[in-house]
Amino acid sequence: MDNKRISEIVEEEMIKQDANRYRDMRKILKIPKSIADELEEEIEEAYSNDYIRSYSDVGAYMEVITDGLDEDSELYKFMFPTNDALLGCSHRNIIYLYMVDNDLVKVGADEN
């Protein structure tokens, strides 16, 4: 077997491993459907009011969304849970990923 073929095999294996890691990561990173729906509504509203544009960075999205959230909304409670700053930080990071590429985060059924 020549070096070129060995390199091809190694590259194929690396691609498979990356695909497996991505699939496994999606099992961990998830948000309830109601949160994803509310987030999409907030983004759409921000677009329609020209608060953000398609070329705006994720930080601008997050700033506009959090500034306009009602503290009683499910999205707000998800992002800023009472007495658990670490969980809130984790949830906000997942929302960042969702906004960057919603294929990175699994949207699941709402948990009761």
C-alpha positions, 0 to 999 in steps of 0.5 A: 500500500502506498503512502497516498492510499494510507493518507486517504484511509486516515482521512476517511477515518477522521471524517467518520470520527468527526461525524460521530462526534457531531452526532453525539454532540447533538444528543447533548445540545438540545432546547425545548420546541417552545423555546426554539419557537419563541426564539424564532419569533423574537428574531423575526420581530427584530428583523421586521423592526430593523433592529438586526440584519442578516449580516449582524453578528450573534452578539447583536442578535442576543442583545436585541433579543434579551433587551426585548424579552418579558421576564415572564416569558419562557425564553427569558426563564430558560436563559436566566433561571432563578438561582442558577447562574451556571445553568443560565449561562449554559442555556445562553451558550446553547442559544448562541449555537442555535442562532449560528446554525440551528443544525447544531442544536436538537429541538425536542419536545417540551419537558413538563 
